[in-house]
Amino acid sequence: MVRRTGRLPRAQDHAAELRLNHGGGSWIGDSRVVHVNGDLEIRDVQGAKADILKWEPNLCQNCNNARSQPFDRAYMTLLGYLDQDEAEVGSTGVFRFADLYSDDWSAGRSNLIRYWLKHICCRVAVIGLEIPRAVVDYLDDVTDTAPPPHTALVLVVNDAVFRFQMEHGYGRGSGFGDADGYNLDGQLVAFESFVSWGWLALQYHFDTSDPRGWISFPDDLVEMGRVPDED
């Protein structure tokens, strides 16, 4: 079975995500994993820390490791929960943050948001946009539980991927989509894309010209929309 994965940022917990998807051994033979880029080029991935899976360096070591460890842990807590209950969550599109983070679910959700926002900022840097000061302040102020500025986040279930996984036991992939940019007066100011883990996808819109933020999961109870089959 050939399993696909996308391009991921530098951090130990991204290696943990890939090991959760594909196991901790050598990814060869029946355990082969490949990386597919936007040009549909296919390259073998030899392990969870392969250079092909890393961003170009664009965050300082302290920001990407020590300062963001709570963000990474919140994300891995989500994946661990889904790994145990993905048939139920994937079919209903419903879960509670309290089941992941207990009574402190709001803080756990905020760290999860900051994990995804860190990913978005890595893409912002690669694309060449300037990260707004409000976004940097939001990442630094972990007490802020509001939606992230300049950013809209939507959690969805990809029906086709979920059904294929359930029916065929297809291994999960991690990755992200192409970036669709938006111009204002001839200058790139915004883009949208998605980041995914198996059938779970976070769709996002990042706009340097609009300071507002919005999330589709403002409460403990999360009710995800679904991306239907194209046919």
N, C-alpha and C positions, 0 to 999 in steps of 0.2 A: 504494500500500500504506500503510495506516495502522498505525503502530507505537505501542505503549503503553509508558509508563514510570511508575514510582511516584515517591514523594516522597523526596528524598534530603537528607542533611546538607550543611552548608556546608563546602566544601573544594575546592581546585583539582582533586584527583584524582577527585572525583565527576564533574566536567566531562569528565575524560579517559575515565572509564567510559562516559559517554553518547556521547562522540564515537566510541569503539570500537564501540558498538552501532549508531549511526545515522549516522555520518559527521560531518565537520566543517563542512559547508556549511549553507545555510539549509534548515530543515525545513519545506518547503512543497510543495504539489503531490503528486507521487508519493513524495516524501520526508517527507511529513507525519508528525509525531509528536504524540501526544496524551497528556495526563495524565488518569488516571481515579482519583477518590477513592473512599472507602468508601461514599458515597451514589450511586455510579455517574455522577457528574457528569463530563462530558467537556470538556476545555479544551485548545486548541492550545498546543503548546510551541514557542517560536520559536528556541530554541537551548539549548546545554548549560548555560549559566549563568542561565537564566530563573529569576526569583524564585519562580515557582510550584513549583520543584523543591527549594526550600531549607527547612530547618527554621526554626522560630522561633529567634532567637539564644538559645542556652542553654549555650554553652561559650565560655570566654575565647579571644581571638584566638590567644594563644600556645599554648594547649592544642590548639586545632583545627588549627593550622598547623605551627609549628616542632616542637613536642614530639611530634606524632603523625605526622610525615612518614614515619618508618620503617614505621609501621603501614599508611599509605596505599600506600607503595611495595610492601609485601608483598602487599597485595590486588591491585594492578594487575599484579604479576608472575603471580599466579594467573590473572587474567583473560586476560593475554597468552598464557599456556600453553594455556588452554582454547580460546582463539580459534584457535590453530594445530592443536589435536588434539581438538576437541570431538566429532567423530564417533566416535573411538576411546574417549575417556573417557566420553562419554555413553552409549555402547552397553554398555560393560563395567562402568561405575561404579568404575573402579580407576585410581589414579595414585599416584605417589610424590612426597613432598615434596622428596626429593633431586634430582628432575628439575627442580624449580623453584628451589631454594635451594642446590644442590650439597651439599658436606660439612657446611655449617652449617645443615642443614635444620631442626634443632630450634629455633634462634633465629628462622629465617624463619617457621616455623609459629607460634611465640609472638607475633611481630609481627602475623601474620594474625589470630590470636585477639584480640589487642588492638584491631585494626581493627573487628572485629565487635562487641567489647565496647563500643567507643566509640559505635557506632551504637545499641546497646541502651541505653546511658546517656542518649543524646539522647531516646530514647523514654521512659525512666524520668522524665526531667525534664519532658517534655511531659505525661505522664500525671499527674504530681504526687507520685510516690513520692520518698523521700529515698534518694540513692545511698549504700549502706553504705560506711563508712570502709575496709573491707577491699578493696572494689572499686577505690577511688581509689588505695590503696597498691599494688595489683596492677598498675594501669596505669602507675604511676610506676617500679616495680621491674622493668625489662626483663630482669633475670637470672632471674626466676621463671618456670620452664617448666612448672609444674603447671597443671591446669585452673583457670579463673578462679573465684573464690569466688561463691557465690550463683547460679551459672549452669550450665545444662546445654545443650550445643551438639551438634546432630546434622546432619551433611551428608547430603543425599539428592539423587537424580535424580528430577525430575518426568517420568514416562514420557510423558504426553500432550503436554507442551510439547516435549520432545525429539523425539518422533516427528513432530510437526507441523512443527517447524523443519527436520528432515531431509527430509521429504517435499515440503514446499511452499516451502522457502526463506524462511519467515516471519522477519522481523527480530526480534532479541532485545528484550526489555523488562527494565527494572530496577525493582524495587519491593519492597513489603513488605505483609504481611497485617494484618488487624485484630488488636487485642489482646484476648485473653480473660483477664479478671481473676479473682483468687481472694481471698476474704475470710477473715480470722481475727478472731473476736470483733467482727464488724461493720466491720472496717477492711481496706482493700485492702492486701495484703502481697505479692502476686505476680501475674505475668501471663505469657502465652506467645504467641508469634507466629512469623513467619518473615520472612526477607529473601531476595530471589532475584535472580539474574542469568540471564536466559533459563531454561534447564531446571535449572540448579543452584540448590538451595535450602538455606539454613541454618535449621533449625527450632531454636527456643530456648525455654527456661523460665527466668525470672528470679524469684528468691524472696528477699525481704529477710529472711524469718524462718528461712531455712536456709542456713548458711554453706558448705555443701558445694558442690563443683564437679565437673562430669563432661563429657567430650568423647567423641565417637564415633570420633575419629581420633587416638589417643594415640601412634601409631608412624609411621615413615616411610611404610609402605604404607597407603594409604587405600582402604577398600572400602566404598563408599557403598550404603545401602539405596535402595529405589526407592518412589516414591509411585505406586501403580497408577491406571489410569483408574477413574473413579467408576462407569462402566457395566460 
